[in-house]
Amino acid sequence: MLSPKKTKYRKQMRGKMKGNATSGDKLSFGQFGLQCLDSGWITGRQLEAARVAISRLVKKGGRVWLRVFPDKPYTKKPTEVRMGKGKGPVEEWVAPVKPGRILYEMEGVTPEIALEALTTASSKLPIKTRVISREGKLHA
């Protein structure tokens, strides 16, 4: 599971997720990528599950980059606890993403394998995504 080793503060506020991604919205490293179409929070477990799914299909042929990291703490109060008495403990870590953000990039594989691997990874994530390439959008 992905989580930061050390943070300056233990808890954060939820924040707003308006607008589109202004950075990380173009392919930088690989030939193919998985791009968000919705805004939302992706947990470290979901990111890791998608990465493992990609790695299994790519095998040793390709290279994969993870472009987001879950560095936002997500807190939750225990069940059947009365309101008040402060904020709950950190439950897990999330990566807030906006539409247009590239989540994964890969190279060194054929377009067919890339499409299959990225669509499999997409099924592990809670938001809508699309597969893109440097030449243009791949058909899913």
DRENZA-311810 format. One record per atom (N, C-alpha, C, O, CB): residue in one letter; x, y, z. Coordinates in steps of 0.2 Angstrom, whole numbers. Glycine has a CB too. Example, Ala and Ser with C-alpha at 12.3 -4.5 7.8 and 13.67 -1.06 7.14 Angstrom:
% DRENZA-311810
{r A	xx 66	yy -28	zz 39}
{r A	xx 62	yy -22	zz 39}
{r A	xx 66	yy -16	zz 39}
{r A	xx 71	yy -17	zz 42}
{r A	xx 57	yy -22	zz 45}
{r S	xx 64	yy -11	zz 35}
{r S	xx 68	yy -5	zz 36}
{r S	xx 64	yy 0	zz 39}
{r S	xx 67	yy 6	zz 40}
{r S	xx 70	yy -3	zz 29}
END
This chain:
% DRENZA-311810
{r M	xx 4	yy -6	zz 0}
{r M	xx 0	yy 0	zz 0}
{r M	xx 4	yy 6	zz 0}
{r M	xx 9	yy 7	zz 4}
{r M	xx -5	yy 0	zz 6}
{r L	xx 3	yy 11	zz -4}
{r L	xx 7	yy 17	zz -5}
{r L	xx 5	yy 22	zz 1}
{r L	xx -1	yy 23	zz 2}
{r L	xx 6	yy 20	zz -12}
{r S	xx 10	yy 25	zz 4}
{r S	xx 8	yy 31	zz 9}
{r S	xx 15	yy 34	zz 10}
{r S	xx 20	yy 31	zz 9}
{r S	xx 6	yy 28	zz 16}
{r P	xx 15	yy 41	zz 12}
{r P	xx 21	yy 44	zz 13}
{r P	xx 25	yy 42	zz 19}
{r P	xx 22	yy 40	zz 24}
{r P	xx 19	yy 52	zz 13}
{r K	xx 31	yy 42	zz 19}
{r K	xx 35	yy 40	zz 24}
{r K	xx 34	yy 45	zz 30}
{r K	xx 34	yy 43	zz 36}
{r K	xx 43	yy 40	zz 23}
{r K	xx 34	yy 52	zz 29}
{r K	xx 34	yy 57	zz 34}
{r K	xx 30	yy 63	zz 31}
{r K	xx 31	yy 65	zz 25}
{r K	xx 41	yy 59	zz 36}
{r T	xx 26	yy 66	zz 35}
{r T	xx 22	yy 72	zz 33}
{r T	xx 23	yy 77	zz 38}
{r T	xx 25	yy 76	zz 44}
{r T	xx 15	yy 71	zz 32}
{r K	xx 22	yy 84	zz 36}
{r K	xx 23	yy 89	zz 41}
{r K	xx 17	yy 89	zz 46}
{r K	xx 18	yy 91	zz 52}
{r K	xx 23	yy 96	zz 37}
{r Y	xx 11	yy 88	zz 44}
{r Y	xx 5	yy 88	zz 48}
{r Y	xx 1	yy 81	zz 47}
{r Y	xx 2	yy 78	zz 42}
{r Y	xx 0	yy 94	zz 46}
{r R	xx -2	yy 79	zz 53}
{r R	xx -5	yy 73	zz 53}
{r R	xx -11	yy 73	zz 49}
{r R	xx -13	yy 68	zz 46}
{r R	xx -6	yy 71	zz 60}
{r K	xx -15	yy 78	zz 49}
{r K	xx -22	yy 78	zz 46}
{r K	xx -23	yy 84	zz 42}
{r K	xx -20	yy 89	zz 43}
{r K	xx -27	yy 78	zz 52}
{r Q	xx -27	yy 84	zz 37}
{r Q	xx -28	yy 89	zz 32}
{r Q	xx -36	yy 90	zz 31}
{r Q	xx -40	yy 86	zz 33}
{r Q	xx -25	yy 87	zz 25}
{r M	xx -38	yy 96	zz 29}
{r M	xx -45	yy 97	zz 27}
{r M	xx -46	yy 94	zz 20}
{r M	xx -41	yy 92	zz 16}
{r M	xx -46	yy 105	zz 27}
{r R	xx -52	yy 93	zz 19}
{r R	xx -54	yy 89	zz 13}
{r R	xx -53	yy 93	zz 6}
{r R	xx -50	yy 90	zz 1}
{r R	xx -62	yy 88	zz 13}
{r G	xx -54	yy 100	zz 6}
{r G	xx -52	yy 104	zz 0}
{r G	xx -58	yy 103	zz -5}
{r G	xx -62	yy 99	zz -5}
{r G	xx -46	yy 102	zz -3}
{r K	xx -57	yy 107	zz -11}
{r K	xx -61	yy 107	zz -16}
{r K	xx -58	yy 104	zz -22}
{r K	xx -52	yy 104	zz -23}
{r K	xx -63	yy 115	zz -18}
{r M	xx -62	yy 101	zz -27}
{r M	xx -60	yy 98	zz -33}
{r M	xx -63	yy 101	zz -39}
{r M	xx -66	yy 97	zz -43}
{r M	xx -61	yy 90	zz -32}
{r K	xx -63	yy 107	zz -40}
{r K	xx -66	yy 111	zz -45}
{r K	xx -61	yy 111	zz -51}
{r K	xx -55	yy 111	zz -50}
{r K	xx -68	yy 118	zz -44}
{r G	xx -64	yy 111	zz -57}
{r G	xx -59	yy 113	zz -63}
{r G	xx -56	yy 107	zz -66}
{r G	xx -56	yy 101	zz -63}
{r G	xx -55	yy 118	zz -62}
{r N	xx -52	yy 108	zz -71}
{r N	xx -48	yy 102	zz -74}
{r N	xx -40	yy 103	zz -71}
{r N	xx -38	yy 108	zz -69}
{r N	xx -48	yy 103	zz -81}
{r A	xx -37	yy 97	zz -73}
{r A	xx -30	yy 97	zz -71}
{r A	xx -26	yy 102	zz -75}
{r A	xx -27	yy 102	zz -81}
{r A	xx -27	yy 90	zz -71}
{r T	xx -21	yy 106	zz -72}
{r T	xx -17	yy 111	zz -75}
{r T	xx -10	yy 108	zz -76}
{r T	xx -7	yy 110	zz -81}
{r T	xx -17	yy 117	zz -72}
{r S	xx -8	yy 103	zz -72}
{r S	xx -1	yy 100	zz -73}
{r S	xx -2	yy 93	zz -73}
{r S	xx -7	yy 90	zz -70}
{r S	xx 3	yy 102	zz -67}
{r G	xx 2	yy 89	zz -76}
{r G	xx 2	yy 82	zz -76}
{r G	xx -4	yy 80	zz -81}
{r G	xx -6	yy 74	zz -80}
{r G	xx 1	yy 79	zz -70}
{r D	xx -6	yy 84	zz -86}
{r D	xx -11	yy 82	zz -90}
{r D	xx -8	yy 80	zz -97}
{r D	xx -12	yy 79	zz -102}
{r D	xx -16	yy 88	zz -91}
{r K	xx -2	yy 79	zz -98}
{r K	xx 1	yy 77	zz -105}
{r K	xx 6	yy 71	zz -103}
{r K	xx 9	yy 71	zz -98}
{r K	xx 5	yy 83	zz -108}
{r L	xx 7	yy 67	zz -109}
{r L	xx 11	yy 62	zz -108}
{r L	xx 19	yy 65	zz -108}
{r L	xx 21	yy 69	zz -112}
{r L	xx 11	yy 57	zz -114}
{r S	xx 22	yy 63	zz -103}
{r S	xx 29	yy 65	zz -102}
{r S	xx 35	yy 60	zz -103}
{r S	xx 40	yy 61	zz -105}
{r S	xx 30	yy 68	zz -95}
{r F	xx 33	yy 54	zz -101}
{r F	xx 38	yy 48	zz -101}
{r F	xx 37	yy 43	zz -106}
{r F	xx 41	yy 41	zz -110}
{r F	xx 39	yy 45	zz -94}
{r G	xx 31	yy 40	zz -106}
{r G	xx 29	yy 34	zz -110}
{r G	xx 26	yy 36	zz -117}
{r G	xx 25	yy 42	zz -119}
{r G	xx 26	yy 30	zz -106}
{r Q	xx 24	yy 31	zz -120}
{r Q	xx 21	yy 31	zz -127}
{r Q	xx 13	yy 31	zz -126}
{r Q	xx 9	yy 34	zz -129}
{r Q	xx 23	yy 25	zz -131}
{r F	xx 11	yy 27	zz -120}
{r F	xx 4	yy 27	zz -119}
{r F	xx 2	yy 29	zz -112}
{r F	xx 7	yy 29	zz -108}
{r F	xx 1	yy 19	zz -120}
{r G	xx -4	yy 31	zz -111}
{r G	xx -6	yy 33	zz -104}
{r G	xx -13	yy 32	zz -102}
{r G	xx -17	yy 31	zz -107}
{r G	xx -4	yy 40	zz -103}
{r L	xx -15	yy 32	zz -96}
{r L	xx -21	yy 32	zz -93}
{r L	xx -23	yy 39	zz -90}
{r L	xx -20	yy 41	zz -86}
{r L	xx -22	yy 26	zz -88}
{r Q	xx -28	yy 42	zz -93}
{r Q	xx -30	yy 48	zz -91}
{r Q	xx -37	yy 49	zz -88}
{r Q	xx -42	yy 45	zz -90}
{r Q	xx -30	yy 53	zz -98}
{r C	xx -38	yy 53	zz -83}
{r C	xx -44	yy 53	zz -79}
{r C	xx -49	yy 57	zz -83}
{r C	xx -47	yy 62	zz -87}
{r C	xx -43	yy 57	zz -72}
{r L	xx -55	yy 56	zz -82}
{r L	xx -61	yy 60	zz -85}
{r L	xx -65	yy 63	zz -80}
{r L	xx -69	yy 67	zz -81}
{r L	xx -65	yy 55	zz -90}
{r D	xx -64	yy 60	zz -73}
{r D	xx -68	yy 63	zz -68}
{r D	xx -63	yy 66	zz -62}
{r D	xx -57	yy 64	zz -63}
{r D	xx -73	yy 57	zz -65}
{r S	xx -66	yy 69	zz -58}
{r S	xx -62	yy 71	zz -52}
{r S	xx -64	yy 66	zz -46}
{r S	xx -70	yy 64	zz -46}
{r S	xx -63	yy 79	zz -50}
{r G	xx -59	yy 65	zz -41}
{r G	xx -61	yy 61	zz -36}
{r G	xx -54	yy 59	zz -32}
{r G	xx -49	yy 62	zz -33}
{r G	xx -64	yy 55	zz -38}
{r W	xx -55	yy 55	zz -27}
{r W	xx -50	yy 53	zz -23}
{r W	xx -48	yy 46	zz -25}
{r W	xx -53	yy 41	zz -25}
{r W	xx -51	yy 53	zz -15}
{r I	xx -42	yy 44	zz -26}
{r I	xx -40	yy 37	zz -27}
{r I	xx -35	yy 35	zz -21}
{r I	xx -30	yy 38	zz -20}
{r I	xx -36	yy 37	zz -34}
{r T	xx -37	yy 29	zz -18}
{r T	xx -33	yy 27	zz -12}
{r T	xx -27	yy 24	zz -15}
{r T	xx -26	yy 22	zz -20}
{r T	xx -37	yy 22	zz -8}
{r G	xx -22	yy 23	zz -10}
{r G	xx -16	yy 20	zz -11}
{r G	xx -17	yy 13	zz -13}
{r G	xx -13	yy 10	zz -17}
{r G	xx -11	yy 20	zz -5}
{r R	xx -22	yy 9	zz -10}
{r R	xx -23	yy 2	zz -12}
{r R	xx -25	yy 2	zz -19}
{r R	xx -23	yy -3	zz -23}
{r R	xx -28	yy -1	zz -7}
{r Q	xx -30	yy 6	zz -21}
{r Q	xx -32	yy 6	zz -28}
{r Q	xx -27	yy 7	zz -33}
{r Q	xx -26	yy 4	zz -38}
{r Q	xx -38	yy 11	zz -29}
{r L	xx -22	yy 12	zz -32}
{r L	xx -17	yy 14	zz -36}
{r L	xx -12	yy 8	zz -37}
{r L	xx -10	yy 6	zz -42}
{r L	xx -13	yy 20	zz -34}
{r E	xx -11	yy 4	zz -31}
{r E	xx -6	yy -2	zz -31}
{r E	xx -9	yy -7	zz -35}
{r E	xx -6	yy -11	zz -38}
{r E	xx -5	yy -4	zz -24}
{r A	xx -16	yy -9	zz -34}
{r A	xx -19	yy -14	zz -37}
{r A	xx -19	yy -13	zz -45}
{r A	xx -18	yy -18	zz -49}
{r A	xx -27	yy -14	zz -35}
{r A	xx -20	yy -7	zz -47}
{r A	xx -20	yy -5	zz -54}
{r A	xx -13	yy -6	zz -57}
{r A	xx -12	yy -9	zz -63}
{r A	xx -22	yy 2	zz -56}
{r R	xx -8	yy -4	zz -53}
{r R	xx -1	yy -5	zz -55}
{r R	xx 1	yy -12	zz -56}
{r R	xx 4	yy -14	zz -61}
{r R	xx 4	yy -1	zz -50}
{r V	xx -1	yy -16	zz -51}
{r V	xx 0	yy -23	zz -52}
{r V	xx -3	yy -27	zz -58}
{r V	xx 0	yy -31	zz -61}
{r V	xx -2	yy -27	zz -45}
{r A	xx -9	yy -24	zz -59}
{r A	xx -13	yy -27	zz -65}
{r A	xx -9	yy -25	zz -71}
{r A	xx -9	yy -29	zz -76}
{r A	xx -20	yy -24	zz -65}
{r I	xx -6	yy -19	zz -72}
{r I	xx -3	yy -17	zz -78}
{r I	xx 4	yy -21	zz -78}
{r I	xx 5	yy -24	zz -84}
{r I	xx -1	yy -10	zz -77}
{r S	xx 7	yy -22	zz -73}
{r S	xx 14	yy -26	zz -73}
{r S	xx 13	yy -33	zz -75}
{r S	xx 17	yy -36	zz -78}
{r S	xx 17	yy -25	zz -66}
{r R	xx 7	yy -36	zz -73}
{r R	xx 6	yy -43	zz -74}
{r R	xx 6	yy -44	zz -82}
{r R	xx 8	yy -49	zz -85}
{r R	xx 0	yy -46	zz -71}
{r L	xx 2	yy -39	zz -85}
{r L	xx 1	yy -40	zz -92}
{r L	xx 7	yy -38	zz -96}
{r L	xx 8	yy -40	zz -102}
{r L	xx -5	yy -36	zz -94}
{r V	xx 11	yy -33	zz -94}
{r V	xx 17	yy -30	zz -98}
{r V	xx 22	yy -35	zz -97}
{r V	xx 26	yy -35	zz -102}
{r V	xx 19	yy -23	zz -95}
{r K	xx 23	yy -39	zz -92}
{r K	xx 29	yy -43	zz -90}
{r K	xx 35	yy -39	zz -90}
{r K	xx 35	yy -34	zz -87}
{r K	xx 29	yy -49	zz -95}
{r K	xx 40	yy -42	zz -93}
{r K	xx 47	yy -38	zz -93}
{r K	xx 48	yy -34	zz -99}
{r K	xx 53	yy -30	zz -99}
{r K	xx 52	yy -43	zz -92}
{r G	xx 43	yy -34	zz -104}
{r G	xx 44	yy -30	zz -110}
{r G	xx 44	yy -23	zz -109}
{r G	xx 48	yy -19	zz -112}
{r G	xx 39	yy -32	zz -115}
{r G	xx 39	yy -20	zz -105}
{r G	xx 38	yy -13	zz -105}
{r G	xx 40	yy -10	zz -99}
{r G	xx 43	yy -13	zz -94}
{r G	xx 31	yy -12	zz -106}
{r R	xx 39	yy -3	zz -99}
{r R	xx 41	yy 1	zz -93}
{r R	xx 35	yy 5	zz -91}
{r R	xx 31	yy 7	zz -95}
{r R	xx 47	yy 5	zz -94}
{r V	xx 34	yy 5	zz -84}
{r V	xx 28	yy 9	zz -82}
{r V	xx 29	yy 14	zz -77}
{r V	xx 34	yy 13	zz -73}
{r V	xx 23	yy 3	zz -78}
{r W	xx 26	yy 20	zz -77}
{r W	xx 27	yy 26	zz -73}
{r W	xx 20	yy 27	zz -69}
{r W	xx 15	yy 27	zz -73}
{r W	xx 29	yy 32	zz -77}
{r L	xx 21	yy 28	zz -63}
{r L	xx 15	yy 30	zz -59}
{r L	xx 16	yy 38	zz -58}
{r L	xx 20	yy 40	zz -55}
{r L	xx 14	yy 26	zz -52}
{r R	xx 11	yy 42	zz -60}
{r R	xx 11	yy 49	zz -61}
{r R	xx 8	yy 52	zz -55}
{r R	xx 9	yy 58	zz -54}
{r R	xx 8	yy 51	zz -67}
{r V	xx 4	yy 49	zz -50}
{r V	xx 1	yy 52	zz -45}
{r V	xx 3	yy 48	zz -38}
{r V	xx 5	yy 42	zz -39}
{r V	xx -7	yy 52	zz -45}
{r F	xx 3	yy 51	zz -33}
{r F	xx 5	yy 48	zz -26}
{r F	xx 0	yy 50	zz -21}
{r F	xx -2	yy 56	zz -21}
{r F	xx 12	yy 50	zz -24}
{r P	xx -2	yy 45	zz -17}
{r P	xx -7	yy 47	zz -12}
{r P	xx -4	yy 50	zz -6}
{r P	xx -1	yy 47	zz -1}
{r P	xx -11	yy 40	zz -9}
{r D	xx -4	yy 57	zz -6}
{r D	xx -1	yy 60	zz 0}
{r D	xx -6	yy 64	zz 4}
{r D	xx -4	yy 68	zz 8}
{r D	xx 5	yy 65	zz -3}
{r K	xx -12	yy 63	zz 3}
{r K	xx -17	yy 67	zz 7}
{r K	xx -20	yy 62	zz 12}
{r K	xx -23	yy 56	zz 10}
{r K	xx -23	yy 70	zz 2}
{r P	xx -20	yy 63	zz 19}
{r P	xx -23	yy 59	zz 24}
{r P	xx -30	yy 59	zz 24}
{r P	xx -33	yy 65	zz 23}
{r P	xx -20	yy 61	zz 31}
{r Y	xx -34	yy 53	zz 24}
{r Y	xx -41	yy 53	zz 24}
{r Y	xx -43	yy 50	zz 31}
{r Y	xx -41	yy 45	zz 33}
{r Y	xx -44	yy 48	zz 18}
{r T	xx -47	yy 54	zz 35}
{r T	xx -48	yy 52	zz 42}
{r T	xx -55	yy 50	zz 42}
{r T	xx -60	yy 51	zz 38}
{r T	xx -47	yy 58	zz 46}
{r K	xx -57	yy 46	zz 47}
{r K	xx -63	yy 43	zz 48}
{r K	xx -65	yy 41	zz 55}
{r K	xx -60	yy 39	zz 59}
{r K	xx -64	yy 36	zz 44}
{r K	xx -71	yy 43	zz 58}
{r K	xx -72	yy 42	zz 65}
{r K	xx -74	yy 34	zz 65}
{r K	xx -77	yy 32	zz 60}
{r K	xx -78	yy 47	zz 67}
{r P	xx -73	yy 31	zz 71}
{r P	xx -76	yy 24	zz 71}
{r P	xx -83	yy 24	zz 71}
{r P	xx -87	yy 29	zz 72}
{r P	xx -73	yy 21	zz 78}
{r T	xx -86	yy 18	zz 70}
{r T	xx -93	yy 17	zz 70}
{r T	xx -96	yy 18	zz 77}
{r T	xx -93	yy 16	zz 82}
{r T	xx -95	yy 10	zz 66}
{r E	xx -102	yy 20	zz 77}
{r E	xx -106	yy 20	zz 83}
{r E	xx -103	yy 25	zz 88}
{r E	xx -103	yy 24	zz 94}
{r E	xx -107	yy 14	zz 86}
{r V	xx -99	yy 30	zz 86}
{r V	xx -96	yy 35	zz 90}
{r V	xx -100	yy 42	zz 90}
{r V	xx -102	yy 44	zz 84}
{r V	xx -89	yy 36	zz 89}
{r R	xx -102	yy 45	zz 95}
{r R	xx -106	yy 51	zz 95}
{r R	xx -102	yy 57	zz 92}
{r R	xx -96	yy 57	zz 91}
{r R	xx -108	yy 53	zz 102}
{r M	xx -106	yy 62	zz 89}
{r M	xx -103	yy 67	zz 86}
{r M	xx -99	yy 72	zz 91}
{r M	xx -100	yy 71	zz 97}
{r M	xx -108	yy 72	zz 83}
{r G	xx -94	yy 75	zz 88}
{r G	xx -89	yy 79	zz 93}
{r G	xx -83	yy 76	zz 95}
{r G	xx -81	yy 70	zz 92}
{r G	xx -93	yy 81	zz 99}
{r K	xx -80	yy 78	zz 100}
{r K	xx -73	yy 75	zz 102}
{r K	xx -68	yy 75	zz 97}
{r K	xx -64	yy 70	zz 97}
{r K	xx -75	yy 68	zz 105}
{r G	xx -68	yy 80	zz 92}
{r G	xx -62	yy 80	zz 88}
{r G	xx -63	yy 76	zz 81}
{r G	xx -68	yy 72	zz 80}
{r G	xx -56	yy 78	zz 91}
{r K	xx -58	yy 77	zz 77}
{r K	xx -58	yy 73	zz 71}
{r K	xx -55	yy 66	zz 72}
{r K	xx -51	yy 65	zz 76}
{r K	xx -53	yy 77	zz 66}
{r G	xx -57	yy 61	zz 68}
{r G	xx -55	yy 54	zz 68}
{r G	xx -48	yy 53	zz 66}
{r G	xx -45	yy 58	zz 63}
{r G	xx -60	yy 50	zz 64}
{r P	xx -46	yy 47	zz 67}
{r P	xx -39	yy 45	zz 66}
{r P	xx -38	yy 44	zz 58}
{r P	xx -43	yy 43	zz 55}
{r P	xx -36	yy 39	zz 69}
{r V	xx -32	yy 45	zz 55}
{r V	xx -31	yy 44	zz 48}
{r V	xx -32	yy 36	zz 47}
{r V	xx -29	yy 32	zz 49}
{r V	xx -23	yy 45	zz 46}
{r E	xx -37	yy 36	zz 42}
{r E	xx -39	yy 29	zz 40}
{r E	xx -35	yy 26	zz 34}
{r E	xx -32	yy 21	zz 34}
{r E	xx -46	yy 29	zz 37}
{r E	xx -34	yy 31	zz 29}
{r E	xx -29	yy 29	zz 23}
{r E	xx -27	yy 35	zz 20}
{r E	xx -29	yy 41	zz 22}
{r E	xx -33	yy 24	zz 18}
{r W	xx -23	yy 34	zz 14}
{r W	xx -20	yy 40	zz 11}
{r W	xx -23	yy 40	zz 4}
{r W	xx -24	yy 34	zz 1}
{r W	xx -12	yy 39	zz 10}
{r V	xx -25	yy 46	zz 1}
{r V	xx -28	yy 46	zz -5}
{r V	xx -24	yy 51	zz -10}
{r V	xx -20	yy 56	zz -7}
{r V	xx -35	yy 49	zz -5}
{r A	xx -25	yy 51	zz -16}
{r A	xx -22	yy 55	zz -21}
{r A	xx -28	yy 59	zz -24}
{r A	xx -32	yy 56	zz -28}
{r A	xx -18	yy 52	zz -27}
{r P	xx -29	yy 65	zz -23}
{r P	xx -34	yy 69	zz -26}
{r P	xx -33	yy 70	zz -34}
{r P	xx -27	yy 73	zz -35}
{r P	xx -36	yy 76	zz -23}
{r V	xx -37	yy 68	zz -38}
{r V	xx -36	yy 69	zz -46}
{r V	xx -42	yy 73	zz -49}
{r V	xx -47	yy 73	zz -47}
{r V	xx -35	yy 63	zz -49}
{r K	xx -40	yy 77	zz -54}
{r K	xx -45	yy 81	zz -58}
{r K	xx -45	yy 78	zz -65}
{r K	xx -41	yy 75	zz -67}
{r K	xx -43	yy 88	zz -58}
{r P	xx -50	yy 80	zz -69}
{r P	xx -51	yy 78	zz -75}
{r P	xx -45	yy 80	zz -80}
{r P	xx -43	yy 86	zz -79}
{r P	xx -57	yy 80	zz -79}
{r G	xx -42	yy 75	zz -83}
{r G	xx -36	yy 77	zz -88}
{r G	xx -30	yy 74	zz -85}
{r G	xx -25	yy 74	zz -89}
{r G	xx -36	yy 84	zz -89}
{r R	xx -30	yy 73	zz -79}
{r R	xx -23	yy 70	zz -75}
{r R	xx -21	yy 64	zz -78}
{r R	xx -25	yy 59	zz -79}
{r R	xx -24	yy 70	zz -68}
{r I	xx -15	yy 63	zz -80}
{r I	xx -12	yy 56	zz -82}
{r I	xx -10	yy 52	zz -75}
{r I	xx -7	yy 55	zz -71}
{r I	xx -6	yy 57	zz -86}
{r L	xx -13	yy 46	zz -75}
{r L	xx -12	yy 42	zz -69}
{r L	xx -6	yy 37	zz -70}
{r L	xx -1	yy 37	zz -66}
{r L	xx -18	yy 38	zz -67}
{r Y	xx -6	yy 34	zz -76}
{r Y	xx 0	yy 29	zz -78}
{r Y	xx 2	yy 31	zz -85}
{r Y	xx -2	yy 33	zz -89}
{r Y	xx -3	yy 22	zz -77}
{r E	xx 9	yy 29	zz -86}
{r E	xx 12	yy 29	zz -92}
{r E	xx 16	yy 23	zz -93}
{r E	xx 18	yy 20	zz -89}
{r E	xx 16	yy 36	zz -93}
{r M	xx 16	yy 21	zz -100}
{r M	xx 20	yy 15	zz -101}
{r M	xx 23	yy 15	zz -108}
{r M	xx 20	yy 19	zz -113}
{r M	xx 16	yy 9	zz -101}
{r E	xx 28	yy 12	zz -109}
{r E	xx 32	yy 11	zz -116}
{r E	xx 35	yy 4	zz -117}
{r E	xx 35	yy 1	zz -112}
{r E	xx 37	yy 17	zz -117}
{r G	xx 37	yy 3	zz -123}
{r G	xx 40	yy -3	zz -124}
{r G	xx 36	yy -9	zz -125}
{r G	xx 38	yy -15	zz -125}
{r G	xx 45	yy -5	zz -118}
{r V	xx 29	yy -8	zz -127}
{r V	xx 24	yy -13	zz -128}
{r V	xx 20	yy -11	zz -134}
{r V	xx 20	yy -5	zz -136}
{r V	xx 20	yy -14	zz -122}
{r T	xx 17	yy -16	zz -137}
{r T	xx 13	yy -15	zz -143}
{r T	xx 7	yy -11	zz -141}
{r T	xx 5	yy -11	zz -135}
{r T	xx 11	yy -21	zz -147}
{r P	xx 3	yy -7	zz -145}
{r P	xx -3	yy -4	zz -144}
{r P	xx -8	yy -9	zz -141}
{r P	xx -12	yy -7	zz -137}
{r P	xx -6	yy 0	zz -150}
{r E	xx -9	yy -15	zz -143}
{r E	xx -14	yy -20	zz -141}
{r E	xx -13	yy -21	zz -134}
{r E	xx -17	yy -21	zz -130}
{r E	xx -14	yy -26	zz -146}
{r I	xx -6	yy -23	zz -132}
{r I	xx -5	yy -25	zz -125}
{r I	xx -6	yy -19	zz -121}
{r I	xx -9	yy -19	zz -115}
{r I	xx 2	yy -27	zz -124}
{r A	xx -4	yy -13	zz -123}
{r A	xx -5	yy -7	zz -119}
{r A	xx -12	yy -5	zz -118}
{r A	xx -14	yy -4	zz -112}
{r A	xx -2	yy -1	zz -123}
{r L	xx -16	yy -6	zz -123}
{r L	xx -24	yy -5	zz -122}
{r L	xx -27	yy -10	zz -117}
{r L	xx -31	yy -8	zz -113}
{r L	xx -27	yy -6	zz -129}
{r E	xx -25	yy -16	zz -118}
{r E	xx -27	yy -22	zz -113}
{r E	xx -25	yy -20	zz -106}
{r E	xx -29	yy -21	zz -101}
{r E	xx -25	yy -29	zz -115}
{r A	xx -19	yy -19	zz -105}
{r A	xx -16	yy -17	zz -98}
{r A	xx -19	yy -11	zz -95}
{r A	xx -21	yy -12	zz -89}
{r A	xx -8	yy -17	zz -98}
{r L	xx -20	yy -6	zz -99}
{r L	xx -23	yy 0	zz -96}
{r L	xx -30	yy 0	zz -95}
{r L	xx -33	yy 3	zz -90}
{r L	xx -21	yy 6	zz -100}
{r T	xx -34	yy -4	zz -99}
{r T	xx -41	yy -5	zz -98}
{r T	xx -42	yy -9	zz -91}
{r T	xx -47	yy -8	zz -88}
{r T	xx -45	yy -8	zz -104}
{r T	xx -38	yy -14	zz -91}
{r T	xx -38	yy -19	zz -84}
{r T	xx -37	yy -14	zz -78}
{r T	xx -40	yy -15	zz -73}
{r T	xx -33	yy -24	zz -85}
{r A	xx -32	yy -10	zz -79}
{r A	xx -30	yy -6	zz -73}
{r A	xx -36	yy -1	zz -72}
{r A	xx -37	yy 1	zz -66}
{r A	xx -24	yy -2	zz -75}
{r S	xx -39	yy 1	zz -77}
{r S	xx -45	yy 6	zz -76}
{r S	xx -51	yy 3	zz -72}
{r S	xx -54	yy 7	zz -69}
{r S	xx -47	yy 8	zz -83}
{r S	xx -52	yy -4	zz -73}
{r S	xx -57	yy -7	zz -69}
{r S	xx -56	yy -7	zz -62}
{r S	xx -60	yy -8	zz -58}
{r S	xx -58	yy -14	zz -72}
{r K	xx -49	yy -6	zz -60}
{r K	xx -48	yy -6	zz -53}
{r K	xx -49	yy 1	zz -49}
{r K	xx -48	yy 1	zz -43}
{r K	xx -40	yy -8	zz -52}
{r L	xx -50	yy 6	zz -53}
{r L	xx -50	yy 12	zz -51}
{r L	xx -58	yy 15	zz -50}
{r L	xx -62	yy 13	zz -54}
{r L	xx -46	yy 17	zz -55}
{r P	xx -59	yy 19	zz -46}
{r P	xx -66	yy 22	zz -44}
{r P	xx -68	yy 27	zz -49}
{r P	xx -74	yy 29	zz -48}
{r P	xx -67	yy 24	zz -37}
{r I	xx -64	yy 29	zz -54}
{r I	xx -66	yy 35	zz -58}
{r I	xx -66	yy 33	zz -65}
{r I	xx -63	yy 28	zz -67}
{r I	xx -62	yy 41	zz -57}
{r K	xx -69	yy 37	zz -70}
{r K	xx -69	yy 36	zz -77}
{r K	xx -62	yy 38	zz -80}
{r K	xx -60	yy 43	zz -78}
{r K	xx -75	yy 39	zz -80}
{r T	xx -60	yy 34	zz -84}
{r T	xx -53	yy 35	zz -87}
{r T	xx -53	yy 33	zz -95}
{r T	xx -58	yy 30	zz -97}
{r T	xx -47	yy 31	zz -84}
{r R	xx -48	yy 35	zz -98}
{r R	xx -47	yy 34	zz -105}
{r R	xx -40	yy 32	zz -107}
{r R	xx -36	yy 35	zz -103}
{r R	xx -50	yy 39	zz -110}
{r V	xx -39	yy 28	zz -112}
{r V	xx -32	yy 26	zz -114}
{r V	xx -30	yy 31	zz -119}
{r V	xx -34	yy 32	zz -124}
{r V	xx -32	yy 19	zz -116}
{r I	xx -24	yy 34	zz -119}
{r I	xx -22	yy 39	zz -124}
{r I	xx -15	yy 37	zz -126}
{r I	xx -11	yy 33	zz -122}
{r I	xx -22	yy 46	zz -121}
{r S	xx -13	yy 39	zz -132}
{r S	xx -6	yy 38	zz -134}
{r S	xx -3	yy 44	zz -137}
{r S	xx -7	yy 49	zz -138}
{r S	xx -6	yy 32	zz -139}
{r R	xx 3	yy 44	zz -139}
{r R	xx 6	yy 50	zz -142}
{r R	xx 3	yy 52	zz -149}
{r R	xx 3	yy 57	zz -151}
{r R	xx 13	yy 49	zz -142}
{r E	xx 1	yy 46	zz -152}
{r E	xx -2	yy 47	zz -159}
{r E	xx -9	yy 50	zz -158}
{r E	xx -12	yy 53	zz -163}
{r E	xx -2	yy 41	zz -163}
{r G	xx -13	yy 48	zz -153}
{r G	xx -20	yy 50	zz -152}
{r G	xx -23	yy 45	zz -147}
{r G	xx -20	yy 41	zz -145}
{r G	xx -23	yy 51	zz -159}
{r K	xx -30	yy 46	zz -147}
{r K	xx -34	yy 41	zz -142}
{r K	xx -34	yy 34	zz -145}
{r K	xx -36	yy 34	zz -151}
{r K	xx -41	yy 44	zz -141}
{r L	xx -33	yy 29	zz -141}
{r L	xx -34	yy 22	zz -143}
{r L	xx -41	yy 21	zz -142}
{r L	xx -44	yy 24	zz -138}
{r L	xx -29	yy 18	zz -139}
{r H	xx -43	yy 16	zz -146}
{r H	xx -50	yy 14	zz -145}
{r H	xx -51	yy 9	zz -140}
{r H	xx -48	yy 3	zz -140}
{r H	xx -53	yy 11	zz -152}
{r A	xx -55	yy 10	zz -135}
{r A	xx -56	yy 5	zz -130}
{r A	xx -62	yy 1	zz -131}
{r A	xx -64	yy -4	zz -127}
{r A	xx -57	yy 9	zz -123}
END
